[in-house]
Structures are given as structure tokens and as C-alpha cells.
């Protein structure tokens, strides 16, 4: 094959290590062609000894785009000095040139340092890298605060974290983002200290110190897990013919990134105070995330579009409770997640009685137990005025239930009963007294059909 793909976790602070790495790859017959995210793409070539020089130019400004005219002028200057351009990506410029003897031997560290010391007059790069590290650390801190803000809005946890793939994804995201931010910021601070302690380019380490390598690799692995979890959840939603949930869940992130990039282009070339740019970007991103999260939150977790229930699916109906009148309204919804593959909601309304039945089947009884606990918590959160009462359900049903008892505005009594049996969690809401023994008999008979 003429193309080779390779994971590439090195960043701008590893430019000295990049030079050595690209030189070794060239000696093996591979020339760096592109870097996309954490993936390096090489093109096949004849093995030869090359010296690489990497320039971090133009200076990185987190709130401004790169000046392409400066980039081109710098590339022309390097080419006039005998260098050839291998890769230009943002402010990372990768140059190379062939050694004088042309022998195919691995370059030593001292040889590389000798060429690096006078190549492209790069002593100014250290200040640029230090500046970018400060801005990157600031940006990650802001994103971390935004993550904490949005996570706090979803506490205490609701049952949707198990019933929907979006909920599962968010539960995975939060610890991964926390780990990513912690390791990345710590590694950046160590790199910044290392840069300040070295006064010349030649004294910069050719490899990452062990602690920095561990932190960078942990951050890189964490970012990979985040991407993997998003792709896995999106595929699961597509297979379930309901990709809307995950897309709506990611919408605030996409819009925030778009707003930040738009402001970055707007600030390019404008003579504005750096502090003012910082405040404007932070406020804009914060407002975009907050507003879009508020607008999409109630649209992200509801069940799918109403449809007719399957004929073979056992469901309670108003007829089971002795309602003889005509049903004025009926709705059926279903959704699924990796942990709760079956979740049905059924509504029926009549002049005499209204009913809402929810049946969730988890992959195991232990998952169902957690779903039951969170479902009880839902009623405590969303109905704080309800009076709760624990009542022992008949032992033969192997279930326990929770009854929030309330009095409707018309004087009638009703409530919600939540039952956990095996891998099932059943929730029934009626505008009648659920402590009625006849209601218990109906539920006992229904639970037997689920086994």
C-alpha cells in the first residue's frame, strides 16, 4: 500500500519529538502527509535520511484565526533557506531537507540538535508555545465549568439516565470529561514550567518526561473513549430508528463550537483588547449552551412518536378496571436503551377514569432495581407535595411498591403505584384510590403475564 495510517497523540509541545519521529519514519520509507485529529497519514517513499524542522508559526491566538498571508510568507522564507514543506496544518509547519551525505542511517539525537539549533531561527517558538498553553489551559477551565453547570442541572438523577441512550451517554461523558480536563491541564502546566526553565531551543527535551507522557496518553485515551461512546450511542439510536435523541443531546455542543468558531473569525485582524475578547467569547458560549440545553432537554428524553401497541403485548386497559364507557383518547409510546431494551407507555382517557401505564424491562434484575429506585426518586422530585406511603405487596408477586397519595382538585383521590418484580418495573397512575384491594388483584394478575 502507498498510504499508511497511524495513531498520533503528539501535540505542539512535542515538536522536538516529532522531528525525531518523522525522521525515523522517513528512514523506513514513509513521509508524513497529513495529521487529522489523532491520526497521522503517511505516503510511501524511497527510504532516505532526512532532517526535519518544525515551526510553530504563526503565533496561536485562541480568539483569532490564523493569518494565511503570514503562513505563506514564512513557508517561502523557509524554502529559500533550503527547506521543503511536508505539512502545513494551522500553525504547525513541518519542513524537511536531505542530509549532505544522503546515507540511509538513523539520525542521532546530537545530529538532530545540531540541525535544529540553527534551523529556521526558531528560538521565538518557545514563547509562542507558552502563550498557547496558557490560552489552552484557560479554555479547558471554562469548558470544565460549563460541564459542571450542565451536570448540576440534572441532579438528583432521574430514571431517564437508564431508560435512554442519551442519559447513559451523559453518565459516561461526565467522568470522562472530568478525567480529560484534569490530566490535560496538569500536563499543560508541567509543559509550561519545562519551557520556562529552558532558555534555548536545543535544551528542549527530545522526549516527554514520564509523568507528562502518562498524563498526555491518559487524556488522549479519554478523548478516544468519548468519541467511541458517541459513535456507539448514535449507532444504537439509528438501529432503533430514533436518532433524534442523541442528535438533540449533542446540539448544544455543536452550536457552542459553531459560535466559538464564528467569533474567532470575527475577531481576526480586529484591534480589540484581549480581555474583552475573552469575556465576549465566554459569555456567548455560556448563553448558547444554557439556552439550547433548556430548549432541547424536554425534547431529548421523551418517548418516540405515538403508535398502536403490538397485539401480543400484554397491557392493562380501562376495561380491566370496569370502565364501560367509550375511551376518549389512547396513546402508546415505546423507547429503548442499552440497559433497558423495552420501555412502553400507554395512556387511556375516558369520562370515568384516566390511566397511565409504564412498563420497563431491564437486562437484569439488578438494573431493574436501580431503575425502580430512580423511578421512586422521580416522583419525589416532580411531585414534592404528594404524600408517600410504603405498603407490603403480596409476597407471591415478589415485588414492592410505593404509593404517592394525592387529592385532585375535583375532590377525587388518586395516585401512582410503582412495582419492581424481577427484571420489570411497572408504574400505574389512576385517578382513584390505589389502596383498593381490587386494584391490587388486577395488578397481581397483570404481573403474572410479564413473567
HELIX and SHEET records of a PDB file:
HELIX    1   1 UNK A   12  UNK A   14  5                                   3    
HELIX    2   2 UNK A   15  UNK A   27  1                                  13    
HELIX    3   3 UNK A   68  UNK A   80  1                                  13    
HELIX    4   4 UNK A  109  UNK A  118  1                                  10    
HELIX    5   5 UNK A  119  UNK A  124  5                                   6    
HELIX    6   6 UNK A  125  UNK A  152  1                                  28    
HELIX    7   7 UNK A  160  UNK A  163  1                                   4    
HELIX    8   8 UNK A  165  UNK A  197  1                                  33    
HELIX    9   9 UNK A  201  UNK A  203  5                                   3    
HELIX   10  10 UNK A  210  UNK A  239  1                                  30    
HELIX   11  11 UNK A  244  UNK A  267  1                                  24    
HELIX   12  12 UNK A  274  UNK A  300  1                                  27    
HELIX   13  13 UNK A  318  UNK A  321  5                                   4    
HELIX   14  14 UNK A  365  UNK A  382  1                                  18    
HELIX   15  15 UNK A  395  UNK A  397  5                                   3    
HELIX   16  16 UNK A  437  UNK A  450  1                                  14    
SHEET    1   A 3 UNK A   3  UNK A   7  0                                        
SHEET    2   A 3 UNK A  39  UNK A  44 -1                                        
SHEET    3   A 3 UNK A  30  UNK A  36 -1                                        
SHEET    1   B 3 UNK A  50  UNK A  56  0                                        
SHEET    2   B 3 UNK A  92  UNK A  98 -1                                        
SHEET    3   B 3 UNK A  84  UNK A  89 -1                                        
SHEET    1   C 7 UNK A 327  UNK A 335  0                                        
SHEET    2   C 7 UNK A 342  UNK A 350 -1                                        
SHEET    3   C 7 UNK A 354  UNK A 361 -1                                        
SHEET    4   C 7 UNK A 424  UNK A 430 -1                                        
SHEET    5   C 7 UNK A 413  UNK A 421 -1                                        
SHEET    6   C 7 UNK A 400  UNK A 407 -1                                        
SHEET    7   C 7 UNK A 387  UNK A 391 -1                                        
END                                                                             
